[in-house]
Amino acid sequence: MAREALNNARGAVRYAVALGAIAAVLSLAPSSVSAAHRSHASHHGRPHLPAARPLPYPQLAWPLEISGSQYAPVAWADIAGWSEDDHLLPYKAFRTSCRPIAAQRKPPAEPKALGTSLRDPCRAARALDIDDGARAKAFFEQHFLPLRISRLGEAEGFVTGYYEPIIDGSRTQTDVYTVPVYRRPSNLFVRGTSQNSAGLPNKGEVFRKIGRRKLVPYYDRAQIEDGAIAGRGLEIVWLKNQTDLLFTQIQGSARVRLEDGSTVRINYDAHNGFSYTPVGRILIERNIIPKDQMSMQKIREWMEQNPDGANELRRQNRSYVFFREVNLSDTDEPSGAQGVPLTAGRSIAVDKALHVYGTPFFIEGDLPIDSEQSKTPFRRLMIAQDTGSAIVGPARADR
């Protein structure tokens, strides 16, 4: 299913299963878990354990609790939809993620729960040429142990649907196109990262330099919208309105359709250091849009009908995203935060602080895909290849 079909799909997910590589589960790399792209599970009694393997399992008390997250083993046969899924597409996405992982000379010093576990299965995947779903399914079952993931004290996870907007724009400012899309400013600093980095973290403190040494927090959305960095030659393209820009920033990429018919592709490059505040949540809290009717389209409609209110609402989200222009054709998929091309319907964004790029996740739930009120069964193996400032927690995902 193309990502566009998942536009505005958000809902509770009964559980997400992360496929922790056997080596990682056995070695239990030192951890303070950090997780991502989505779901959650309630623990109903002691789960059925997978069949014994010819490896020395440690004596562990299940569920394993790490930094506010809960990990519990589950049998492959007990994962709803596992056998019916097409495993070849996620296998190919996994191999794509494995390019940088398999090239590692030694495991990275990851502080995450499954942080050092992917190198060996990645090397195995890169050495194989699998071309059918049955063999791909067998590969995951041979090289991974499924673990049910949830946040402590919660029964469900949360999944949202990613899409790449196609919006009208211009290379120059006109009477119609008045809102700039900015590239990363040269005076934006993140401690511990180089100014030449291809992309800066989407979390943490961000500063601007005053004089030679003084660092202060970077401008927030209101200051930037009011012109704090205007006139510095940072404009990549110009859009029709701030709403188009806001949704582009939420998604992290876009295809900008120019007046001559050509397309400019833009991807996330940096942010201003302020935490993301969902404008949809504010509209729900203010009783403007009911929670069960919330969607991007509803937000856009309200903003178009209430321009003054939209300006105030938008500025409640002080976070601001900067972009870079990328050399992709109209048929190429955008790249995620891992730096590899995303796979339509099989890539997910996860909490980078908790999860490692390349980790397979099986997501099972009923989502509003066919319509805003529908509960469409969703059972799919997906690969963590992206992240986002709104993607926070062990059972939280965006696809």
Helices and strands as residue ranges (DSSP letters): G 3-6, E 11-21, H 22-27, E 64-66, E 69-73, G 76-78, H 88-102, H 119-127, H 133-143, E 144-151, E 157-160, E 166-170, E 179-182, E 188-189, E 207-210, E 214-217, H 221-225, E 235-239, H 242-251, E 253-257, E 263-271, H 279-285, G 291-293, H 296-305, H 307-316, E 321-326, E 347-349, E 360-367, E 376-386, E 396-398
